[in-house]
């Protein structure tokens, strides 16, 4: 028996090989049975004319394989593991003898992958359970691999990672092979539905050079494979807690004479259970987890010590998972998973240092995903899997005043007091009040076909995916208004410097704004893993992605007949070579090239729906395009909308009986009557026919070597080049009359004249606000050296060392980038070229675990990262006079 490993499709495993006699002659007609040892499910095959067998899309686990042919001794190998995404090449030799004679062998899977150029790794169940992970988040475990940064969150379940020097939103999260991404923000806050650690069998992580099956991602692919029921009933109960006595005073409380330590606690408890419904055929698995968390928050304000406070937030989450698996017969099986989490949160102040105690908000978030698969074995060398999945989210967030109205979507935010945005903090209340309903469905079909002895062996995979997204946001933000102040003092009617210098209000429709984001995507791929010789494997693939975004916008002057940009040229080649360098199966030299297109999220494009040229709801400002100079100069404002004050409205930030600035909603309603579509006098956003799908091309070159039976060393050089990154150009770029922040802006330098887009539109003659257009104009580059040394867990210990030396830079980094260096018709992108905010030159992670006498496990993780780049700027000045901050 000989074995090598390769990479298979995401969420599944693959086993293949050749059966020969002792002279090396191929043996057709051999019955090969592959059995999942825990579940008892099996795959039965018969070798073809060349003695080949092929079993694709197997559920990962520990297997036994047998081979029998009359006139030959039987063969059995037990206890070999197939991990997620793994292909094992296992060749079998049968000796002449009676079939009742069986040779039994056992052995671990090879540690070095000899046939793949993919860069990544696997996080096993043992590492998930035994190693300490921040927030008990699987993203903390994923960051044990080289080049991955763990990004813990100050809110519930929103941890994420950074990979390839890209942003947090640039990854793709999978759940048993199905997409589990947030359609609004990508993976900026992790996956759509949080997967509890106790329900995960293992994680597959692909950071670079993945096959054509995977696309619409610039960062890493993280796929969680859930546990399945077995022929034995097994379960776990768990309870983690952090009590009040286990937390210390933070810096602000410890150094304050007045602040008290807030109550702090964390409780996480639940259990999992799995077992048979029908032995060897039908199994179930169920998981439940409850989280009750009360994190403490402390804030101090140097200019207003009377606002210092401490509080405890209130997080609650209930997470459930159900999984069913059935093997109908030797050729057909199906599985179903349903993951759901309900996570209301109250008294949230967030991580921002500007937010005072009056700025708290509440949040409700209900997420779920279900996945159904049906796998069919066709003959001895073909397998087909159909996967149908759906994700949904219902999410609402706003201040308690809005939520207490119990009337989301009815304009209740208008009944709440206005926000005060003061010089160094936010006061009075939070103007934000919004939510969304998100529905995404996917249909996928993947076909695997093993073709042997055609100038080598060919492992061919092709398939298609059809995702549809409908996202419906409701926005009531700013219905109650938002005042800006030059200083931090409380409002005093007798002190002109305490008057507001600007007011923003959502006008028009009294219910706020609702719109639909509709996106249909067509994905097709084909991949051939060609074993050219015993030592050389070439992987050749191509992928095509077509996104069809229908905004429904009809007044975009760059689309005279209506429409939206559709990029039809998104072909992604994938080419790689892997070579067994020494011929002994212990070292591999790998290299590859690939093109990778990103996906469109609503956060990148929703402004073209929120801020149309004509709308029934938009945000207007008084004064329109600059702050009123009065309060900053110690005199009353000149704009009448800033002179209204009284005591009739609620005013949490003011002393009892003292007047507050008030929004004259009656006067505003006369200017912008409800129920009419009007010209948007605020900022306007347009999509552009020049917008293309962001993409990158990537080169990798690496080496991996087995050091003993259970240890390996690898080093990979990676170069990624991002192109067509999305940037926002101001087609109506203003010029400030001076360099002070309150100096007026003068519009009229229309950038559109250069492109001939807006110059002929009469609606934009003398338009007195920004006209922002989405364009594909940015570039990024990332170079890295990833090094890893891993000792598989055996003899009661295992360890991993991961190190990355990287450099990420460019001029656009986020889902969209405002071009703050633009002056007139010159974008000055060279001035904006800089290290990315995600750039960390050195990332070192050490992890290990060992079993001590008495069954005690000791483990630890040590992580070192260099600091992120930072820029200090003074917002009091606008030196290039373009009305945008910060200046280069």
N, C-alpha and C positions, 0 to 999 in steps of 0.2 A: 504494500500500500504506500502510495506517495501522495502528497498533498501540497497545494499552494493556495493562496487566497487572492481574491480580487474584490471589486466593488459591484454590488447589485443595486437594484432600484430601491428608492427610499421606502422605508417602512417594512421591507421584506428581505428575505435572504434567498440564496441560490446555491444549489449543489449540482455538480456535473463531473464527468470523468469518463474513463475508458476501462472496459474489462478485457483482460487478455489472459492467455495461458502462460505457462512458465517459460515458453520460448519467445514470448512477445507477440504471438498471433492474436488478432482480434477475435472475440467471442460474441457472435450475435445470439439473440434469443435468451440471454441470461435474465432471470427475474430478479429485479432489484427492488427492495422494499425499504423505504425511509420512514422511520417512526419517531414522532415527537414523544420523548420518554415520559414527560409529565402528563400530557393530555391523552396519549394513546392514539391520536390521529395519525394517519399514515398516507404515504404517496407510493403507489405501486407502478413500476415501469418495466419495460422489456428493452434490452439493448438492441440497437439497430445493426445494420450490416457491418459497420465499422467497430462494433463493440461499444458504442457510445451510449451514455444515458444523460438525462438532463431534467432537473427538477427546479423550476423557477417559482418565485413568489411564495416561498415558504414562510410561515410564521416563525420569527426568531426563537431559538431555544436550544436545548440539549437533545441530541438525536442519537439513534441507533440505525445503522444501515446493514442490510443483509443482501447477499448475492448467491443465487443457486442456479445450477445447470446440471442436468443428469450426466453422470460420468465424471463429474468433478467434485472435489471437496467443497463444502459450503464455506462462506466467508461471513464474518460478523465483526463490525466495529462499533463499539459503544462509547458513550460519554464524550462525543465531540460537539462543540458548541458552534452554532451559527448565529452570529450577531447581526444586528440591524444593518442593512446595506451591504452585507458581506456575500461574496461568492467563494465557495470552496471547491477547488479542483481536486477530486479524490479519485485516483486511479487504483484499480483492484486487480490483483493477480490470483487466478484460481489454479490450484494444482489438481492433477489427475487423482481420482479416488472416489469413494462412495459419497453420495450426497448427504448421508447421515453423519459423515465426518465434517466437523466445522472448526475452522480456525478463528479464534476470537482475539482481536487486538484492541487496544485503546490508546488514545494519545490526544494531546491538545492540538488545536488548530494552529497553523503556522503564524508566527508573530509578524513577519514581514510580508507585505502585499507586493507580489512580483509582477502584477499585470495591470496596475492602475497608476495614473498620474494625479488622481484626486488628492487634495491636501485637506486634512481634517483629522477626525478622530472619533472615538466612542467613549461615552461616560457610562460606566456600568452601574448595575443596581447596588453593588457593594460600595462604590464610591458615593452614590447618592445618599445611602442610609448612614454610612459610617463617618464620612467626612463632615466637618462643620461647614454649614453654608449660611451666608448672610441672609436674614429674613426667611430662612428655610425656602429659598428660591432656587429652582433648578437652573436659572441663569447664572447663579453663583458657581454651580458645579460645572456648567458649560465653559466658564472662563478659566478652568484649569488647563485648557488647551492653549498652545502658543498663539500670540497675536490677538487675543480676545480680552476686552476690558469689561469688567462687571460694572454696571451702572445701577446701584441701589436707589430706590425711590423713597421719598418722604411720605408717599401715599400708599394705600393698600393695593397690593398686587400689581404694581406698575414697574417692577424691576425690569431691566433690559440689558443688552450688551452692545458693544461697539466692535466691529470686525472690519478688517481690511482698511482701516483708517476712514471708513465711511461714517455716516451719522447713525444714530440708533434706529431711525426709521427705515434704513436700507437693507434690513435683514428679511428673512422669511421664516415663519414659525409654522411647523406642521404638527398635526395630531393624528397619529396612525396613518400618515401619508396624505392626509387632507389638509388644505390650507386653513390656518387658524390665525389669520392676520386681521388687524383692525383696518377697515376700509377708509377710515378717516385719517388716521395718523400712521399707518403702516405698522411698524413694530416699535415706534417711539416709546410706547408704554408696555412693551412686552407683547404677548399674544392676545388674541381677542378673549379667550377664556383661559383662566389660570389652570394649569394641570398640577394637581397635588403630587408631591414627591413620592408618597407611599403607594401611589397607583402606577408608577412608572417602572417598566422593566429595564429600559436603557434609553440613552439619547444618542442619536447619530448627528454629528456636526460636520458639515462640509464648508470650509472657508474659501477654497480656491479650486479652480480647474475642474468643476463638477460636470457631469455628462449632460447631453442635450435634453434629457428628461426634465431638467430643472432650469427654470428661467424666471424672468421678471424680478430680479434681485441683484443688487450690487454688493451686498455684504455677505453674511453667512446664512446657511440653511441649517435650521435646528429642528429636528423631528423627534418628537417624544413617542415612544412605543409603549402602550399600556400593557399591564399584566393581564394574563388570561387565566381562566379557571383551569384546573387540572383534575385528574382522577381521584385526588384526595382533597377533602375539605381542609382548607388552611385559612388562617386569618391573623390579623394583628390589631391590637388596641394600642393607641398612643395618646400621650398627654404631655404637652410641653407648656411650661408656664414661667413667667417672670413676675415676681411679686413686687409690691411697693418697697419692701425692705432690701431688695436686690439692686435698686437703682440709686445712684448718687445725685446730689444736687449738681445742676449744670453751672457753667461759669457765671451766668448773670445772677442766678439765685444766690450762689455762694458769695458773691461780692456785693450783694444788695442788702440794705438794712430793712427794706419794706417788702420785697418779693418773697412769697412763700413757695415752697416746692409743691408743684401740683401732683395730684394722685396719678400714678403711672402703673400700668399692668399690661400683661400680654398672656393670653390663654389660647392654646391651639390643641384641640383634641378631636378624636374620631377613631375610625377603624376601617379595615378592609376585610373582605371575606370572599372566597372563591371555592368552587368545587364542581362536581359533576351533576348534571341533570340526568343524562344517560351516559354510562361509562363508555369511554373511547369515542363518543360521538358528539354529545351536547354538553357544554360547560358554561358556567356563569361567573362573573366577577362583579363585585359591588364595592364602592368606596364612598365614605362620607367624612367630611372634615368641617369643623366649626372653628371660626376665629373670632375672638373678642379682644380687641386691642384698644388701649387708651394711652396713646403717646403724649408726652408732655411737650409744651411749647412755652418758650420764654422770649420776651421782646423788651428791648430798652431803646429809648429815643432821647438822644443827647439834647435836642432842642426843646423837648417837651417831656420831662420826667414824669409828669402827672399821667402820661399815657402808658407807662411801663406796666406790664401785666404778665401773668402766667395762666395757662389753662390746660385742660386735658381734652384732646379730641376723642371721638367715639366712633370706632370702626367695628363693623359687624359683617361677617361673611359666612354663608352656608354653601358648601361645594359638594356636589354629588356626581358620581360616575357609575354608569351601568354598562356592562359589556356581555354580549352573548355570542358564542361560537358554535357552529354545527358543521360536522362533516357528513354530508348526505351520502356519499359513497366515495370510492377511491378516486373519482375524477372531479367531484364537485363539492364545494364548501361555501358557506357564507358567514358573515360576522356583522354585528351591529354594535355601535358605541354611542352613548349619549352622555355628554358632559355639560353640567349646568352650574352656574354660580350666581347667587343673589347677594349683593354687597352694598347695603345702605351705609352711609357715613354722615356724621353730624358734627357740628361745632368745628368745622375745618378752618384752619387759618393758613395752612400750607407752609412751604419752605421759605417764602419771600420775607425778607427783613423789613419791607415797607408796610406790611399789613398790620393795622391796629386791631384791637379786640372787637371793634364795631364792624370789622371787615370779614367776619366769619361767614361761611356758607355751608349748605347741606348738599348731599349728593345721593342719588339712587342709581344703581347700575345692575342690570340683569343681563347676563350673557349666557349663551348656550351654543353648543355645536353637536350635531349628530353626523355619524358616518356609517354608511352601509357598503359592504363589499361582497361581490360574488366572484369566486375563482373557479375556472374550468380548466382541466387538463385535457389537451387534445392530442391524442397519440402519445408517442414517447418523447417528442421534442418541441411541443408547443404548449404554452400556457396563456390564458387570457383572464384579465381581472377587470371587472366593471366596478367603479367606485362612484357613489353618489353621496354628496355631503351638503350641509347647510349650516351657516352661522347666523346668529341674530344678536342684536344688542338693543336694549332700551335704556337710555342714559339721560339724566336730567341733573342740572346743577344750578344753584342760585342762592341768594341770601335768604335767611329765615323769613323775612317779611313776605317775599314772593311765595315761598313754599307754604306759609301759613294761610294764604288765600285759597289753597287747595283747588287751584283752577289754572293749571299749566296750559298755555296756549290761548289764554283769554285776555292777554294784555295786563295781567295783574301787577306786573313790575311798575307800571305807571303810578300805582298807588303807594309805592315805596319812596322814601326820601332819596335825594340825589347823592351821588358819590362826591366826596371831596378829594381831589388829587392835589395834595400839598407838596411842598418842595422836597421833603425827605420821607414822607409817609402817605398812606391812603387812609382816609377817615370817613366817618358818618355811616356809610353802608357800601356795599359792593354793587356796582352798576350791572355786572354780568348776570344774565339769567337766560339759560338756553338749554337745549336738549336735542336728542335725535333718535330716530328709529332706523336701524341699519339691518338690512337683510341681504345675505349673499348665498347663492346656491352654485354648486359645481357638479358637472358630470364629467367623468374621466374614464377612458378605456385604454388599457395598456396591454400590448400583445408581445410575448417573448417567444423567440424561435431560435432553436439551436441547429446550426447547419454545419456538420463536421466534414472534414476531408475535402474541402474546396480550396485548395492551396492554403491549407490551414483550417482551423476551426473558427466558426463565426457565431458569436452570441449576439443576435440581432434583437433589438427592442424598438418598437415604434408605438405611437399612441397620440391621443388628442385630448384636450381638456376644454370645456366650455363653461367659464364662470360668468355669472350675471350678478350685478350689484345694484341695489336701489337704496339710497340713503336719503332720509327726509329730515333735515334739521328744522327746528323752530327757534327763532331768535327774538327774545324780548329785551335783550341788553340795551341799555341807555334809554329805554322808554321813560324812566324816571329822571334822566339827566345825569350829567357829569360836569362838575365845576372844577376848573384848574385855578390854583392859587400860586402866587409868587413866593410866599413864605410859609411858616409853620404855625403862626399864631392863630388862636381862635378868632372867628369873625367878630368884629366890633363895629357897629354902625358908625361910630365916631372916629374910626381909624381907617382912612382910605387905603392904606397899604394892605389891610386884611380883606379887602373886597376881592372877589374872583376876577381873573383876567381873561377867562374864556369859558364858554358853556357849549357842551355838545349834547344833543338830544336826538333820539330816533323819532322821526316825524312821519306823517302820513298815516298808514294803517294803524289803528289803535291796538290791534292784536299783535303787532310786531311783524315778523317776516318768516315765511315758510316757503321752501323750494325743494325740488327733487333733483338728486344727482343720480343719473343713470349711466351705467357703464357695462358694455358687453365685450367680452374678450374671447378670441379664438386662438388656441395654442396647438401647434402640431410639432412633433419631433420624430426623428429617426436616429438610431445609434447602432453602430456595428463595432463590437469589441472583437478584433481579429487577432487570433493567436497565430501569428505568421510562422513562428518556429517554437521550439520548446523554451526558448529564452527571450523572444521578442514578441511583444503585444502592441498592436496599434489600435487606438480607439478613434473612430471617425464618426462624427455626428453633425447634425444640422437641426436648427430649431427655428420656428417662425411664430411670431406673436403679433396679433392685430388687435388693438384696442379701439373700440368705437364708442366715443363719448358724445352723448346727445344732450346739450345744455338747454336747448329750446330758446336760446337768445336770438332775437330777430333784428336787433337794432345795432349790430356791430358793423361799423362802416368798412371794416376790412373784409367782411363777407357780405357784399351787397345783396345777394339773394338768400342770405341766411346760411347757417351751417357751422361746422366746427372743424378744427384741424384733425386730420386722420393720417397718421404716419404708416404708410403701407410697405415700407422697405426694411422691416425689422427681421432680417435673417441673421441668425447667430451660428457661425461655424464653431465646431469643437474638434480639436485635433490634439492627440497626445501619443507618446511613445513610452513604454516601460521595458527595461532591458535587465535581465538577470545577469549582473555584471560578472560574477565569478562562476556561474553554472552550478553552484552547490545549493541554490535556493535560499541563501542567507543574505544577499544584498541586491539592491535594485537601484538603477539609475533611471530617473523619470523626468520628463519634460512635456510641456504642453502649451497650446495657445487656444484662447477662447474669446468669443464675443458674448456680452451679457447685457440685455436690455432691462431697464428698471420698470416698475409698475407705476400707474397713476393713482394717487390718493386724493381724497377730497381736500385735504389741507393744502395741496399744491394748486388746486384749480377752483376752489369754491368761491373765491372773490369775484370771478366773472359772473357768478349767479347772484351773489349778495349785492354787488355794486354795479348794476346795469345803468345804461344811459337814461332809460326811463324806468321808474320803479314806483311802487305804491308804499314802500318803506325804505328809508335810508337815514343816515346820520348826518345832521347839519350842524354847523358851528357858528357861534357869534363871539367875536368877529369871525369872518369866514376863513381867512387864510393866515392869520397871525394872532398873537396875544394882544390884548388891549394894553397899551403902554402905561396907562394911568397908575394902577396899583404899584407897579415896579418903580415908579417915580414919586410915590407918596401922594398921589392925587386920585380922585374918584375916576372910575372907568368912564369912557365916553359912550360905550354901547349900552343902550337902555336895558337890554336883557340881563345885564350884570348888576343892575341897581335895585332889583326887587328883593325885599326881605320882609320877614314877619314871623309870627309865632303860630300860624294856623297849621303848619305841617310838622310831622314828627322830625326831630332833629337830635339823634343820639349823640352827636359830637359836641353839642352845645350845652351850656349850663341851663338849668330850668328857668324859664321865663325870659331868657335872652333871645332876641331875634336871630334868625338864620337866613342865609340866601335862599330864595325860593325860585322855582321854575314857573314861569307864567304860561301854563299849559293852554289856557284859553286863548291867549294871543297867538301862540304857535299854531293852534288848531285853525285859526282864521287864515294864517299864511299858507298852511299845508292841509287843506281839507281832507278828511278821511274818505276813503272809497274812490279816490281818483289816482290815476297814474300820471306822474309828473316827471319833468326833467330833473334828474338827480343833480342837485347843486353841490353835493359833496364830492368826494373822490369817486372816480369811475374806473372800472377795470374791464379790459378787453382781452380775449384770447387772440392769438396771432396765427395766420396761416403758416408762419415760419416756425411755429413750435413743433418740435420733434420729440420722440421718446428719448429720455436720457439713457446713455449706454456707456459701457467701458469695454476695452479689450485688455486682455491679461496674458502675461507670459510667466511661466513657472519653470524652475529647474531645480531638481532635488535628488537627494541620495538617502537611502535608509539601509541600515546594517543590523543584522541580528547579532547580539552579544551574549552568547550562551542561549539556552533553550527558552528562557522566559524574559529576556531583556533586549531592548532595541534602542538604537540611536538614529535620529533623522535630522536632516538639515534641508530646508527649502528656501530658495530665493524667489521672491514674488515681485512682479512689477505690474501695477494696475494703472490704466490711463482712462480717466473719465472724460467723456465728451458730451456736448449738447446739454450741459446742466442748465436747469431752468433759472432764468433771471428776470427781474421785473424792471423794465425801462419806463421812465416817465416821459411820455410823448408830449406833455405840456409842462416841461420843466420850468420852475420859477427861478427868479433871481432875487435874492434878498437885497434890500436897499443899503444895508450895512452888515457888519459882522456880528452884531448883538442878536441874542435869541429873540428879542421882541421887535426887531426891525421888520417892517412890512415886507411881504413877498409880492413881487410883480410877475404876473404870468403873461405868456404870449410868445415865448421862445419855443414854438411847437416843434418837438423832435420829429413829429410825423411828417413835416415838410420834406425831410431828407428821404423818407420812404414813399412819399406821395400817398399816404394813407388817410390822414386826418385833415390835411390842409384844405380840401374841398368840401368839408362837412360844415354846413352853416351853424350847426349846434355848438361847434367848438371855436367859433370866432369870439375872441375876448373871454373865453371860458376861464373862470377864476378859481380853478382847483386842479388837482393832479389827475392825469389820465394815464393809468398804469397798464402796461401791455406785457403779457407773458411771452418771453422769447427764449430760444435755445441758443445760449451764447457762452456758457461757462466751461471751464476745464479744471480737472483735478489730476494729481499724480500721487501715487503711493508706491514706495519701495520698502521691502522688508526682508529680513532674514529670520526665519522661524527655526528654532532648534528645540528638539524634544528628546528626552531620555525617559524610557518607561520600563518599570519592572512589574510584570504581571503579578497579581496577588497569588502567592503560593508559599508554602512553608510558613504560614501565619504572618506574612508581611507583603506589602506592595507599595510602590512609590512612583511619583512622576515629577520630572523637572521640565518646565516649559519656559522658554525665553524668546523674546522677539525684539529685534532692533529694527525700528521702522521710522519712516518719515512721510507724513501726509501733508500736502500743500496744494494750493490752487487759488481760484478767485470766486468760486461758488461752491457751497457745501451742503446747504439744507435742501429740503424738498423744493424750496424756491428761495431766491436770494434777492433782496432789494439792493440795487446798484447805487450805494450811497456815494460813490465817487463821481457820479455823473454830473458834469457841468455843461449846460447847454447841450449841444449835439455830440459831445465827446464823453464816452462812457468811462474813460481812464481806467480800464480794467487792470492795466499794469500796476497802478497804485494800490489796487485791492488784492494783488497777489500776496499770499502770506501763508504761514503754517496754519493748518486746520485747527479748529478748537478741539478736535478729537485726537490731535497729534500727541502721542507720548513716545518719546524716543526709546525708552527702555521699559519693557514689561517682563518681570520675572515672577514665576509662580512655582512654589515647592509644595507638594502635597504627599501625604503618606499615611498609612494605617498599619497597625499590628495588633495581633491578639495576644493578650497577656494570660498568664495562668488564671484559671477560674472563669474563663470565658469573657473576660473584660477586654473591650476594644479601646485602644488609645489611638488617636488620630489628630492631624493638624494640617492647617493650610497657612502658608506664609506668602504674602503677595507684596511686591515692590513695583511702583510705577513712578516714572518721572512726572513732574507737574505739567499741567496743561498750559498752553500759551495764554497770555492775557494782555489786554490793551487798556490803558488808562486814558480817558478823554474828559474834557471839560465841556459840558453841555451848555454853558453860558455863552459860548462863542460858535459862530458858524463861519469859519475862515474862508471856505470856498463859496459861501453865499448861495448854496443850492437848496437850502431848506431841509437838508437831510443830515442825520447824525448817525454815527460819529464821523468826523473828518479824518482823512488818512494822515 
